[in-house]
Every structure is written in C-alpha cells, then in structure tokens.
Amino acid sequence: MSQREREISDKIASLEKEKKILEGTRAYYEQNLSYSDLEELSGISIREFKRFQSDNEFPYRVGSFNRQAIYDKIQQRTNDIIQEIGKLRGSVFGALDQLLFIPSWQNMIDSSFNGFYLNQPVQKIFQDTIIFLPELAMTGMEETTGEAFMVITGLGMYWVKFELGAGSIVTDYRELTGIVLPFDFYHRAQDETEQVLKSEKMRMTEYMTSIPFSLILEKSTTQMYLRGVISRNIFHPYKESFDQFLGLCKDPNSFNPEDGHKILSGGLTANKSLYGNELLTEKPLGEYSRLIAGIKNTQPKLNKILENLQLETMSEAFFEKLDKMKNEFSEIGRKYLVDWMPGHIS
C-alpha cells in the first residue's frame, strides 16, 4: 500500500468509526439507553461517546420538542460521511467498485446442459465461470407470471473450459454486458446460510463471490487473511479465466458499443421457461452468436427486456462508463490483483 493509499485508508477508517458512533447516538436516544447499555450494544466506550456528544453539541437527553432536529442532524452527517467515503474510494479505484465472480454458471442456474461446439457434442465441462465488474443492479418483473428477476449490468465475461472428444480440451469465452437471474436464484447466491466465508468485508458463497476493491485499503491483518482465502478459492484455480478477462479489457476493440448489450440470462422465472440459459443480444452478431459450451443458444431477443427496464434510454452513458471501467481495470484493477496475488495473474 502506498503512502497516499495508507492516508486514504486511515481517513476512511476514521469516517466509518464516526458513522458507527452516529448510529449508536441515534439508538441511545431512540431506545433511551444508558451509557453502559450503549457500550455493550455498540462497542463504543462511555468516555468516547460522551466526548463525541460534547464535541458535536448533542444533549444528554432529548425532549419531544427537539427530537426530530437531533435525528435530522444525525442523518445529515451520516449522509455526508457516506458521500465522503465514496469520493475517497473513487479517488483510488475510479469507476471500479467490486469484482463479482461466479465459479460455475451451471451450478448457479441448476443446469446440466453441456451443449454443442462446432457441431460436436460437448462431453464434459471443467469450468464455466463468470467474471464481472458490476455497474448497476436492478429488479424487473416478468409480465405474465409476476415473478421478479434480477439484472446486473456492467463489464464481464463468460469463460468455459470443456472436452469435446477424449483428450480434446477447448477453451472459449463470450463478452457480457449483463446477467439476468430469477430473483430466487440471486437471493440463494446471496444467502448468508450458504456463505463459505464469514466476513463483513466480502461475501463468498458456493454460487457467487463479491470482492470489493476497497479491500486493498483494509488493515494489513484483514488483508492477509482474505488474500489467502481469495487466492486459494478463486485466483489460483481460475487463473486462465482471469488472464482472458484481463486480455479482453486491454483489447481496444472489445465491448464495442455498436454491438449493443450482450446479456447472459438464467431465465426470467424460477422454472427457467423464459430465456433460460441463453445469451440475449440486440441483433445478430455473427461469430459471437455461434454456439458455445454450456449455453443453449444465442438469440437477438433482448429488446423487450431493455424496454421493460428502460436500459435502452441509458445505452450511450452506459457504454461510456463501460469503456472507463475497461481502461481502469487494465490500469488499476489489474495492478491490485497482481499486488495481492503475485504469480497468479499474468
């Protein structure tokens, strides 16, 4: 960590501590807590809390006449802290927020479909991973069933390693600008009961791992532990796919806005009857549209989804953001991955 990054890390830690004290302050007033109760509940020492009250002119107790004013003051400062933390992190990571990793697309959507490649049946799939830099997440509603689905847009890639015949190992990939999942599948992937790693700093389940870039600003003891977990479970066993993704981000011709959106759909409903395990595009894309292992087909039928989510109105701004993310991952994100996992990333 550079001196500048260390200073930013210390500033963020200070702001997050202040935010925690503000949360405790609100609880103190709302629940009419004693100082000892607050200390036990929040971990904030009595001395520290009293000093905070004095420095920020918070009263010992609040009456009904000024309660809302106090709450408004707490909320305003909390909002300011959140914005300030966002700016500090943005000064280091730019448009990069987190790296989303799905170790197996088949596992994510409960699929056993191997498919075809170059008119040959795929015998076995070894890896079918998704690497994704999220830009926006939103929910949509399937009109006929009323079921909710989740859409995550951003910069990503589906990468697959498979066997055609005995000993014939092939790898291939597809660029992605979005992922669609039935809401039940997405919720399962986020479920705390499915967590492989218990940590407030990142989420890792059997189905999905979310790695915030801000981990690089955490204290060294936290980093050392998480580095080992991430290296063993993600970067080392899936090195080939990460190398490919870095190559895509460096390629000036990748993620061409003229191609439009390329969204991998796990289905709009839980039974996956609508667009289940399909690549959806806005138009036919030639080589991109040929069959790839693990995915049933590619269809230029994305326009209805884009219309429902109003994504088409944000298309120009989206691809501008995508280009920025691509460049920043090549220049900034890659550096942090290499620093964290020397020898595991090209």
N, C-alpha and C positions, 0 to 999 in steps of 0.2 A: 504494500500500500504506500503510495507517495505521500509526501508531507501535506499536499493540498487535500488529498482524499482523507487523510487522517483528521485534518481540521474539520472537513465537512462531516465526517463520521461523528466526531465529538459534538458538533453543533446539533446534528440530528438527534443524538442520544439525549442531549440536554432538552431539546424541544419535546421529545417523546416522554421524558420524565415529567416535564411541566404539564403535558396533556394528561398524564396519569393522575397528577395531583389535582387538576381541574375536575376530572371525573370523580375523584374522591371527595372534592369540595361539594359537588352537587349532591352526591349521596349523603354527605354529612348533613346538609340542610334538609333534603327531602325526607330522610329517614330519622331525622332528629337523633343522630348518633352521638355517642360520647367520643372523646378523643381516643380512648383506649379501644373502643369498638372499631373506629375508623382505621387505627393502626393494624388491628388484626385482620380487617377486611381487605385493605389495600396494600399493606406493607409499607405505608408511608409513616415515618416516625412522628410522634407527637410534636417533638421540637421542630421538625422540618415543616409540618403542617401549620403550626402556629406562626412560624416565621413567614410562610407564604401568605397567610391571612393578613398579617401586619403589613408586609411589603406591598400587597395589592389592595389594601383597604377593604378587605372582606370582614364583615362584622362577626362577632362571636355567635350570635343567633340572628335570624331574620324574622321579622313580623310579616303579617299578610300584606302590609302596605308597601313593602319594598321587595317582596319575594321574587316577582317576575323580573324586576330590574336586575336583581342579582343573577337570576338564571340567564337573562339575555347577555349580561356581561361575560358569564362563563362560556356561553355558546359562541359569542363573537370571537373571544380569544382562542377557543378551540378551533374554529374555522380558520382563523389566521395562521395557527400553528400548522394545520393540515396543508394549507396552501404553501407556507414557507418550506415545509419538508419536501413537498412536491417540486418546488423550484430548485432546492438544493440537490435533490436526486437527479433532476433533469439536467443540471449543470455538469453532472458526471456522465450520465447514461444517455442523454438526449431523448430520442423517441422510444428507447428501449425500456420496457417495464419488466417483463418476465419472459422466461423461456418455458413453453408448455411442451411436455414430452409424453407421447402415448406409446408404450413399448410394443403393443400389439393391437392393430386395428381389428383383427378377427376377435380377439378376446373382448375388446371394448363393446362390440355390437353383437356378441354371441353368434358368430358366423363360423361355419366350417367350409366355406366355399373357397376352393383353390383356383378354379377358372382355367383359362387358356392363355397361351402366349405364342405368337407366331403360328397360329393354327395347331398348336400342340397342347395336350392336356398338361397342366402343372401337377407334378407328382407330390411335391411336398413344399411347404413354405417354412423357411427357417426364421426369418424376421420380417415383420411388416409394421414398420414404425412410422410415427408422425412426429416431426419436429416443427414447432410453430411459435411465432412471435406474435402474440395477440395484440390487436389494436382496439377492438370493440367487441363486447358480448351483449347479446340481446335475446329476448324470447319472442317467438312467433306463435301463431295459433293455426292449426290445421282446420280449415273451414267446415269440412263435412263431419268430422268426429269431435271437434272442440278440444282436441289434445294439444298440449303445449310442446314446442320443440325449442331447442337452444341453437343459436347461431353464433359462432365465434369467427370474426373476420381478422385478417392480418396477413402475415408473410409466412408461408410454410411449405412443407414438402411431405409427400407420401413416398416411402422408400421400402423396397421389398427385395428379399434375397430368397431364391427358390431353386428347386430342382425340376428339370424337365425330364431327362432320362437318367439312367444310372450314372452318377458321377458328373452330370452336366449341370453345373451351378451357374446361375444367372442372377445379376442384379439390375434393377431398373427403378425409376422414380417418376413422380409427376409433381409439378409445381401446384401449390394450393394458395388460394386467397381466402379460403373459409372452410369451416367444418360445421355440419349440421348433425345434431343428435336428438333423438327423442328425449324429452326432459327427464324421464325416469332413468335413462342410461347416464345422462350427465350427472344427475343427483347421486346415483350409485358411485360414479367415479370420484365424487367429492366427499362421500360419506366418511365420517370420522371412524366409524366402526371398521372400515376397510383399510385404514391407514397402516402402511408399513413402517413409517417413521412418525414418531410423536414429537413434533416441534412447532413452536409458534412462528418460526421464521420461514418455513416452507411446508408444502403439502405433498406427500408421496403416498399414493395408494397402489394397489395392484394394477389399476387401469390407467392412471394418469399421475404425472408429477409436474408440479408448478414450481419453478426455480426463479425467485425474484433476483434481478441483477443487483439489488441493494444488499444482497448477502455479502458482497465484497467490502461493504462498509461496516460490517459487524465486528465485534471484538474478536481478537485472534483465537480465543478458546472456542468460541462458537464456530468460527470458520474452520478450524482444524477438524472438529468433529464432523461437520457437514461435508467438508471436502472428501473425507474418507467414504461417507455414505454415498455421495453422488458419483464418485469415481468408480466404486465397486459395482453399483447398480445401474449406472447409466453410461457415463462417458467411455469406460473401458469396454464393456460388452457390445456397445453400439457405435464404436468408433467409425466404422465405414459410413454409416448414415450421416454422422456429424461432418465428416470430411466432405461428403457430397453436398450437404447443405451449405457449408462454407464456400464451396466452389460455385454453387448457384448464386450466392449473394455477391460474389466477386464478378460474376458474368454480367457485363453491361447490357446484354440482350435478354436477360431473364426477366420474368414478370412484366412482359410487355403490356402496357395499358390497352393497346388495340385488340388484344386477345379477350379482354373483359375478365369477369370473375370466373374462377375455377374452384368449385366448392365440392368437397367430398361429403356425401350425405349418408348417414347411417339410418335414415328414414325420418319421416315426419310424424310417425305414430309408433307406439311401442311394438306393434306386431310387424313393423318394417314393410308394410304392404305398399307404402308410397315412397318411391325413390330410396328404397333400402339398399345400401351398399352400392351406390352409384356415384360416378363423377358427373357433376352437372356443370355445363358451360352455357354461355350466352349464345354461342354459334358453333358450327363445326370447326374443328381446329386441326384437321389433317393428322399429322404424326401424333400429336398429343392425344387424339381421340381413339387411337388403336387400343386393343385390349391389353390389360396389364394384370399380372397375377394378383389374386386376392380380391379383385373388384369385378362385379358382374358386368357392367358396361359403362360407357360414357355417352351421355345424351345432352343435346343442346336445348334443354328444357328448364333453364334457370330463371327465365324472365318472370314467371308468376311469383316465385319466392322473392325475387328482388323487388317486385312491385308491392307485395304484401308488407315487406319490411322497410320499404322506402329507401332501399340501398341504392337504387338507380339514381336518385337525386343527389347522392353524395359521392358518385363514382369518381369525378375528377379530383376532388380533395383527397379521396381515399388512396388513389394511385400515386398522388404526390407524396402522401405520408408513407406509402409502401416503399417508394424509391429512397426516401430518407432513412427508413428502417433498414433497408438492404445495405446501404452505404455505411450506416453506423454500426451494424452488426459486423461487417467486414473489417472496419477500422477499430471499433471499440469493443464490441461484444466478443469477438474472436480473441482479442488480447486478454480479456479477463478469463476466458475459458482456458487459454494456454497457461496463464499465470496460475490458475487453480489446478490444472491437470497437466503438468509438463509431461510430454511424451505420449499423451493420449489423444491430442488433437493436432492435426498437421498444420 
